[in-house]
Each structure stands twice: as structure tokens, then as C-alpha cells.
Amino acid sequence: MSQQDNFGSGFLVGTLFGGIVGGIVGAVVASRLNRTDVPEGDELPPASGDRDRLGPDEAEMEVARRGLEDKIAQLNTAIDDVRQRLGGVNGHSYGDRGE
């Protein structure tokens, strides 16, 4: 019985310790991400509607974003295809759940 008590108290202490360490690490990472190294007087990046004024970094990010959206669409299509195939194996078609 004492081993169960030790496990429970160890689990609780580990959870608390992990939560504290995770909170500290999260705060440090968030503070580093929120730093702005933009000197005063410089403009902020353009809004999403200002595609004409995108700099080279923003343009590359836009191309990468569009590429990722295309890949996600391909993955969704492949997932739907696999679901339909597996549904036929189990005797159900996709969307036919008998509800």
C-alpha cells in the first residue's frame, strides 16, 4: 500500500514541478518572441491588404504560406480518399454511420 501512496505523491510532485518549470520556460520564450527590435520611426509591417508593399521577406513568407495551403489541401484529399476506402472495407461508406 505504501508503494501506491509513493506513486501518487510522486505523480503530484512531478506534476507541480513540471507545471512550474513549464510556466517559467513559457514566460521566457514569450518575452523573447515579443521583443521588438524595430528602431523608433520605422514603419510596422504592412497590413494583409497591402500586398503591393511587401518586402522580400514578406513576399517569401506569402509564397511559403500558399505552398503550405496547397499541401494541406492535398493531404485533406488523400485523407478523404483513405477514409472512403477504409469505410468500404468495414462495410460502411463514408458518411453512412447508421444514425
C-alpha positions in Angstrom: 0.0 0.0 0.0 2.9 2.4 0.7 4.1 2.0 -2.9 0.8 3.3 -4.2 1.0 6.2 -1.8 4.5 6.9 -3.0 3.4 6.8 -6.6 0.5 9.1 -6.0 2.6 11.7 -4.1 5.5 11.4 -6.7 3.0 11.9 -9.5 1.6 15.0 -7.7 5.0 16.5 -7.0 6.1 15.8 -10.6 3.1 17.5 -12.0 3.6 20.6 -9.8 7.3 20.7 -10.7 6.6 20.3 -14.4 3.9 23.0 -14.3 6.3 25.4 -12.6 9.2 24.7 -15.0 6.8 24.9 -18.0 5.4 28.2 -16.9 8.9 29.7 -16.4 10.1 28.4 -19.8 6.9 29.6 -21.5 7.3 33.1 -20.0 10.9 33.3 -21.1 10.1 32.2 -24.6 7.1 34.5 -24.9 9.1 37.5 -23.7 11.8 36.8 -26.3 9.2 36.5 -29.0 7.5 39.7 -28.0 10.6 41.8 -28.1 10.6 44.4 -30.9 13.9 45.3 -32.3 12.4 47.9 -34.6 14.0 51.4 -34.1 11.6 54.2 -33.4 10.3 55.9 -36.5 10.3 52.7 -38.6 7.0 51.5 -40.0 5.3 48.4 -38.9 4.8 45.6 -41.4 2.0 46.3 -43.9 -1.5 45.0 -43.3 -2.7 41.9 -45.1 -4.5 44.1 -47.7 -1.3 45.9 -48.7 0.2 43.1 -50.9 1.8 45.7 -53.2 4.2 47.0 -50.5 5.5 43.6 -49.3 9.2 43.4 -48.7 11.4 40.5 -49.8 10.9 38.6 -46.5 7.2 39.1 -46.5 6.9 38.1 -50.2 8.8 34.8 -49.4 6.6 34.1 -46.5 3.5 34.7 -48.6 4.8 32.2 -51.2 5.6 29.7 -48.5 2.1 30.2 -47.0 0.4 29.5 -50.3 2.6 26.4 -50.8 1.6 25.1 -47.4 -2.1 25.7 -48.1 -1.7 23.7 -51.3 0.0 20.8 -49.4 -2.8 20.9 -46.8 -5.4 20.6 -49.5 -3.6 17.7 -51.0 -3.4 16.0 -47.6 -7.1 16.5 -46.9 -7.9 15.0 -50.3 -5.7 12.0 -49.5 -7.3 11.6 -46.1 -10.8 11.6 -47.6 -9.7 9.0 -50.1 -8.3 6.7 -47.4 -11.5 7.2 -45.3 -13.6 6.1 -48.2 -11.5 3.1 -48.9 -11.5 2.0 -45.3 -15.2 2.6 -44.9 -15.8 0.2 -47.8 -13.6 -2.4 -46.1 -15.7 -2.2 -42.9 -19.0 -2.5 -44.7 -19.9 1.2 -44.5 -19.5 4.0 -46.9 -18.0 7.3 -45.7 -20.8 9.3 -44.0 -23.0 6.3 -43.5 -22.9 5.7 -39.8 -26.4 4.3 -39.3 -27.6 7.1 -37.2 
